[in-house]
């Protein structure tokens, strides 16, 4: 498990489901806002 790098390619998933991943900065911003409410 720790001997090789783990490479993840989500191209097929994002194409099939028209999915756009949330950027790290946007995820942090939304999480922070949720905790402030």
PQR file with spaces between the fields and no chain letter, atoms N, CA, C, O and H, PARSE charges and radii, in Angstrom:
ATOM       1  N    UNK     1       0.819   -1.188    0.000 -0.4000 1.5000
ATOM       2  CA   UNK     1       0.000    0.000    0.000 -0.0000 2.0000
ATOM       3  C    UNK     1       0.867    1.257    0.000  0.5500 1.7000
ATOM       4  O    UNK     1       0.503    2.232   -0.659 -0.5500 1.4000
ATOM       5  N    UNK     2       1.962    1.279    0.687 -0.4000 1.5000
ATOM       6  CA   UNK     2       2.774    2.483    0.791 -0.0000 2.0000
ATOM       7  C    UNK     2       4.027    2.441   -0.082  0.5500 1.7000
ATOM       8  O    UNK     2       4.862    3.342   -0.007 -0.5500 1.4000
ATOM       9  H    UNK     2       2.257    0.488    1.223  0.4000 1.0000
ATOM      10  N    UNK     3       4.165    1.416   -0.899 -0.4000 1.5000
ATOM      11  CA   UNK     3       5.363    1.275   -1.719 -0.0000 2.0000
ATOM      12  C    UNK     3       5.287    2.054   -3.028  0.5500 1.7000
ATOM      13  O    UNK     3       6.323    2.390   -3.602 -0.5500 1.4000
ATOM      14  H    UNK     3       3.488    0.684   -0.960  0.4000 1.0000
ATOM      15  N    UNK     4       4.088    2.344   -3.506 -0.4000 1.5000
ATOM      16  CA   UNK     4       3.921    3.018   -4.788 -0.0000 2.0000
ATOM      17  C    UNK     4       3.014    4.233   -4.626  0.5500 1.7000
ATOM      18  O    UNK     4       2.151    4.265   -3.749 -0.5500 1.4000
ATOM      19  H    UNK     4       3.246    2.071   -3.039  0.4000 1.0000
ATOM      20  N    UNK     5       3.218    5.225   -5.478 -0.4000 1.5000
ATOM      21  CA   UNK     5       2.332    6.383   -5.486 -0.0000 2.0000
ATOM      22  C    UNK     5       0.943    5.954   -5.935  0.5500 1.7000
ATOM      23  O    UNK     5       0.797    5.051   -6.759 -0.5500 1.4000
ATOM      24  H    UNK     5       3.919    5.200   -6.191  0.4000 1.0000
ATOM      25  N    UNK     6      -0.066    6.602   -5.390 -0.4000 1.5000
ATOM      26  CA   UNK     6      -1.446    6.334   -5.769 -0.0000 2.0000
ATOM      27  C    UNK     6      -1.882    7.433   -6.729  0.5500 1.7000
ATOM      28  O    UNK     6      -1.903    8.608   -6.362 -0.5500 1.4000
ATOM      29  H    UNK     6       0.052    7.336   -4.721  0.4000 1.0000
ATOM      30  N    UNK     7      -2.226    7.062   -7.939 -0.4000 1.5000
ATOM      31  CA   UNK     7      -2.638    8.033   -8.947 -0.0000 2.0000
ATOM      32  C    UNK     7      -4.109    7.798   -9.254  0.5500 1.7000
ATOM      33  O    UNK     7      -4.516    6.681   -9.573 -0.5500 1.4000
ATOM      34  H    UNK     7      -2.210    6.108   -8.237  0.4000 1.0000
ATOM      35  N    UNK     8      -4.893    8.845   -9.157 -0.4000 1.5000
ATOM      36  CA   UNK     8      -6.332    8.753   -9.370 -0.0000 2.0000
ATOM      37  C    UNK     8      -6.716    9.612  -10.565  0.5500 1.7000
ATOM      38  O    UNK     8      -6.420   10.806  -10.595 -0.5500 1.4000
ATOM      39  H    UNK     8      -4.563    9.753   -8.898  0.4000 1.0000
ATOM      40  N    UNK     9      -7.367    9.017  -11.537 -0.4000 1.5000
ATOM      41  CA   UNK     9      -7.836    9.743  -12.713 -0.0000 2.0000
ATOM      42  C    UNK     9      -9.353    9.647  -12.757  0.5500 1.7000
ATOM      43  O    UNK     9      -9.905    8.563  -12.947 -0.5500 1.4000
ATOM      44  H    UNK     9      -7.609    8.046  -11.513  0.4000 1.0000
ATOM      45  N    UNK    10     -10.022   10.766  -12.583 -0.4000 1.5000
ATOM      46  CA   UNK    10     -11.478   10.772  -12.543 -0.0000 2.0000
ATOM      47  C    UNK    10     -12.099   11.226  -13.859  0.5500 1.7000
ATOM      48  O    UNK    10     -13.272   11.598  -13.890 -0.5500 1.4000
ATOM      49  H    UNK    10      -9.574   11.646  -12.428  0.4000 1.0000
ATOM      50  N    UNK    11     -11.340   11.203  -14.933 -0.4000 1.5000
ATOM      51  CA   UNK    11     -11.817   11.692  -16.227 -0.0000 2.0000
ATOM      52  C    UNK    11     -13.091   10.979  -16.681  0.5500 1.7000
ATOM      53  O    UNK    11     -14.038   11.636  -17.113 -0.5500 1.4000
ATOM      54  H    UNK    11     -10.387   10.902  -14.908  0.4000 1.0000
ATOM      55  N    UNK    12     -13.130    9.658  -16.591 -0.4000 1.5000
ATOM      56  CA   UNK    12     -14.314    8.912  -17.035 -0.0000 2.0000
ATOM      57  C    UNK    12     -15.537    9.282  -16.201  0.5500 1.7000
ATOM      58  O    UNK    12     -16.627    9.458  -16.745 -0.5500 1.4000
ATOM      59  H    UNK    12     -12.361    9.125  -16.240  0.4000 1.0000
ATOM      60  N    UNK    13     -15.365    9.399  -14.895 -0.4000 1.5000
ATOM      61  CA   UNK    13     -16.479    9.747  -14.013 -0.0000 2.0000
ATOM      62  C    UNK    13     -16.987   11.149  -14.301  0.5500 1.7000
ATOM      63  O    UNK    13     -18.191   11.356  -14.455 -0.5500 1.4000
ATOM      64  H    UNK    13     -14.480    9.256  -14.453  0.4000 1.0000
ATOM      65  N    UNK    14     -16.072   12.119  -14.376 -0.4000 1.5000
ATOM      66  CA   UNK    14     -16.491   13.507  -14.599 -0.0000 2.0000
ATOM      67  C    UNK    14     -17.149   13.680  -15.962  0.5500 1.7000
ATOM      68  O    UNK    14     -18.049   14.507  -16.110 -0.5500 1.4000
ATOM      69  H    UNK    14     -15.094   11.951  -14.252  0.4000 1.0000
ATOM      70  N    UNK    15     -16.718   12.921  -16.949 -0.4000 1.5000
ATOM      71  CA   UNK    15     -17.329   12.987  -18.274 -0.0000 2.0000
ATOM      72  C    UNK    15     -18.711   12.347  -18.272  0.5500 1.7000
ATOM      73  O    UNK    15     -19.658   12.915  -18.816 -0.5500 1.4000
ATOM      74  H    UNK    15     -15.987   12.249  -16.829  0.4000 1.0000
ATOM      75  N    UNK    16     -18.831   11.189  -17.674 -0.4000 1.5000
ATOM      76  CA   UNK    16     -20.097   10.459  -17.675 -0.0000 2.0000
ATOM      77  C    UNK    16     -21.182   11.169  -16.879  0.5500 1.7000
ATOM      78  O    UNK    16     -22.347   11.153  -17.276 -0.5500 1.4000
ATOM      79  H    UNK    16     -18.062   10.728  -17.232  0.4000 1.0000
ATOM      80  N    UNK    17     -20.818   11.792  -15.761 -0.4000 1.5000
ATOM      81  CA   UNK    17     -21.809   12.396  -14.883 -0.0000 2.0000
ATOM      82  C    UNK    17     -21.784   13.922  -14.887  0.5500 1.7000
ATOM      83  O    UNK    17     -22.478   14.562  -14.098 -0.5500 1.4000
ATOM      84  H    UNK    17     -19.872   11.805  -15.438  0.4000 1.0000
ATOM      85  N    UNK    18     -20.975   14.503  -15.784 -0.4000 1.5000
ATOM      86  CA   UNK    18     -20.846   15.964  -15.876 -0.0000 2.0000
ATOM      87  C    UNK    18     -20.564   16.567  -14.505  0.5500 1.7000
ATOM      88  O    UNK    18     -21.165   17.566  -14.110 -0.5500 1.4000
ATOM      89  H    UNK    18     -20.411   13.982  -16.425  0.4000 1.0000
ATOM      90  N    UNK    19     -19.661   15.951  -13.811 -0.4000 1.5000
ATOM      91  CA   UNK    19     -19.313   16.332  -12.439 -0.0000 2.0000
ATOM      92  C    UNK    19     -18.111   17.261  -12.456  0.5500 1.7000
ATOM      93  O    UNK    19     -17.125   16.999  -13.145 -0.5500 1.4000
ATOM      94  H    UNK    19     -19.173   15.139  -14.132  0.4000 1.0000
ATOM      95  N    UNK    20     -18.193   18.345  -11.698 -0.4000 1.5000
ATOM      96  CA   UNK    20     -17.066   19.255  -11.543 -0.0000 2.0000
ATOM      97  C    UNK    20     -16.635   19.230  -10.080  0.5500 1.7000
ATOM      98  O    UNK    20     -17.406   19.639   -9.212 -0.5500 1.4000
ATOM      99  H    UNK    20     -18.994   18.558  -11.138  0.4000 1.0000
ATOM     100  N    UNK    21     -15.441   18.769   -9.789 -0.4000 1.5000
ATOM     101  CA   UNK    21     -14.988   18.722   -8.400 -0.0000 2.0000
ATOM     102  C    UNK    21     -14.847   20.127   -7.815  0.5500 1.7000
ATOM     103  O    UNK    21     -14.523   21.081   -8.522 -0.5500 1.4000
ATOM     104  H    UNK    21     -14.815   18.437  -10.494  0.4000 1.0000
ATOM     105  N    UNK    22     -15.091   20.229   -6.535 -0.4000 1.5000
ATOM     106  CA   UNK    22     -14.942   21.490   -5.820 -0.0000 2.0000
ATOM     107  C    UNK    22     -13.472   21.709   -5.511  0.5500 1.7000
ATOM     108  O    UNK    22     -12.779   20.789   -5.079 -0.5500 1.4000
ATOM     109  H    UNK    22     -15.354   19.454   -5.961  0.4000 1.0000
ATOM     110  N    UNK    23     -12.999   22.920   -5.730 -0.4000 1.5000
ATOM     111  CA   UNK    23     -11.598   23.217   -5.431 -0.0000 2.0000
ATOM     112  C    UNK    23     -11.375   23.175   -3.920  0.5500 1.7000
ATOM     113  O    UNK    23     -12.313   23.302   -3.134 -0.5500 1.4000
ATOM     114  H    UNK    23     -13.562   23.668   -6.082  0.4000 1.0000
ATOM     115  N    UNK    24     -10.140   22.999   -3.544 -0.4000 1.5000
ATOM     116  CA   UNK    24      -9.794   22.943   -2.124 -0.0000 2.0000
ATOM     117  C    UNK    24     -10.198   24.236   -1.425  0.5500 1.7000
ATOM     118  O    UNK    24     -10.806   24.202   -0.356 -0.5500 1.4000
ATOM     119  H    UNK    24      -9.378   22.895   -4.183  0.4000 1.0000
ATOM     120  N    UNK    25      -9.862   25.376   -2.026 -0.4000 1.5000
ATOM     121  CA   UNK    25     -10.169   26.680   -1.422 -0.0000 2.0000
ATOM     122  C    UNK    25     -11.675   26.861   -1.247  0.5500 1.7000
ATOM     123  O    UNK    25     -12.122   27.355   -0.212 -0.5500 1.4000
ATOM     124  H    UNK    25      -9.368   25.404   -2.895  0.4000 1.0000
ATOM     125  N    UNK    26     -12.458   26.469   -2.244 -0.4000 1.5000
ATOM     126  CA   UNK    26     -13.915   26.590   -2.156 -0.0000 2.0000
ATOM     127  C    UNK    26     -14.465   25.657   -1.076  0.5500 1.7000
ATOM     128  O    UNK    26     -15.380   26.034   -0.344 -0.5500 1.4000
ATOM     129  H    UNK    26     -12.095   26.068   -3.085  0.4000 1.0000
ATOM     130  N    UNK    27     -13.930   24.471   -0.972 -0.4000 1.5000
ATOM     131  CA   UNK    27     -14.362   23.538    0.067 -0.0000 2.0000
ATOM     132  C    UNK    27     -14.103   24.072    1.463  0.5500 1.7000
ATOM     133  O    UNK    27     -14.950   23.947    2.348 -0.5500 1.4000
ATOM     134  H    UNK    27     -13.186   24.165   -1.567  0.4000 1.0000
ATOM     135  N    UNK    28     -12.940   24.666    1.662 -0.4000 1.5000
ATOM     136  CA   UNK    28     -12.609   25.258    2.963 -0.0000 2.0000
ATOM     137  C    UNK    28     -13.547   26.423    3.259  0.5500 1.7000
ATOM     138  O    UNK    28     -14.031   26.565    4.382 -0.5500 1.4000
ATOM     139  H    UNK    28     -12.252   24.768    0.944  0.4000 1.0000
ATOM     140  N    UNK    29     -13.803   27.254    2.254 -0.4000 1.5000
ATOM     141  CA   UNK    29     -14.681   28.411    2.440 -0.0000 2.0000
ATOM     142  C    UNK    29     -16.093   27.968    2.825  0.5500 1.7000
ATOM     143  O    UNK    29     -16.680   28.514    3.760 -0.5500 1.4000
ATOM     144  H    UNK    29     -13.409   27.139    1.342  0.4000 1.0000
ATOM     145  N    UNK    30     -16.632   26.995    2.119 -0.4000 1.5000
ATOM     146  CA   UNK    30     -17.985   26.517    2.410 -0.0000 2.0000
ATOM     147  C    UNK    30     -18.067   25.840    3.777  0.5500 1.7000
ATOM     148  O    UNK    30     -19.040   26.026    4.507 -0.5500 1.4000
ATOM     149  H    UNK    30     -16.155   26.552    1.359  0.4000 1.0000
ATOM     150  N    UNK    31     -17.058   25.066    4.118 -0.4000 1.5000
ATOM     151  CA   UNK    31     -17.036   24.403    5.423 -0.0000 2.0000
ATOM     152  C    UNK    31     -16.987   25.429    6.540  0.5500 1.7000
ATOM     153  O    UNK    31     -17.695   25.298    7.538 -0.5500 1.4000
ATOM     154  H    UNK    31     -16.267   24.915    3.525  0.4000 1.0000
ATOM     155  N    UNK    32     -16.162   26.441    6.379 -0.4000 1.5000
ATOM     156  CA   UNK    32     -16.059   27.507    7.378 -0.0000 2.0000
ATOM     157  C    UNK    32     -17.392   28.217    7.539  0.5500 1.7000
ATOM     158  O    UNK    32     -17.820   28.480    8.663 -0.5500 1.4000
ATOM     159  H    UNK    32     -15.587   26.548    5.567  0.4000 1.0000
ATOM     160  N    UNK    33     -18.050   28.529    6.437 -0.4000 1.5000
ATOM     161  CA   UNK    33     -19.353   29.187    6.495 -0.0000 2.0000
ATOM     162  C    UNK    33     -20.384   28.314    7.202  0.5500 1.7000
ATOM     163  O    UNK    33     -21.193   28.820    7.980 -0.5500 1.4000
ATOM     164  H    UNK    33     -17.702   28.316    5.524  0.4000 1.0000
ATOM     165  N    UNK    34     -20.365   27.021    6.942 -0.4000 1.5000
ATOM     166  CA   UNK    34     -21.324   26.113    7.564 -0.0000 2.0000
ATOM     167  C    UNK    34     -21.144   26.071    9.078  0.5500 1.7000
ATOM     168  O    UNK    34     -22.128   26.023    9.816 -0.5500 1.4000
ATOM     169  H    UNK    34     -19.708   26.610    6.310  0.4000 1.0000
ATOM     170  N    UNK    35     -19.906   26.088    9.545 -0.4000 1.5000
ATOM     171  CA   UNK    35     -19.660   26.062   10.982 -0.0000 2.0000
ATOM     172  C    UNK    35     -20.012   27.382   11.644  0.5500 1.7000
ATOM     173  O    UNK    35     -20.313   27.406   12.838 -0.5500 1.4000
ATOM     174  H    UNK    35     -19.106   26.127    8.945  0.4000 1.0000
ATOM     175  N    UNK    36     -19.983   28.480   10.900 -0.4000 1.5000
ATOM     176  CA   UNK    36     -20.297   29.787   11.461 -0.0000 2.0000
ATOM     177  C    UNK    36     -21.798   29.988   11.624  0.5500 1.7000
ATOM     178  O    UNK    36     -22.220   30.852   12.392 -0.5500 1.4000
ATOM     179  H    UNK    36     -19.738   28.460    9.930  0.4000 1.0000
ATOM     180  N    UNK    37     -22.606   29.214   10.921 -0.4000 1.5000
ATOM     181  CA   UNK    37     -24.066   29.387   10.980 -0.0000 2.0000
ATOM     182  C    UNK    37     -24.667   28.762   12.197  0.5500 1.7000
ATOM     183  O    UNK    37     -25.881   28.824   12.387 -0.5500 1.4000
ATOM     184  H    UNK    37     -22.263   28.512   10.296  0.4000 1.0000
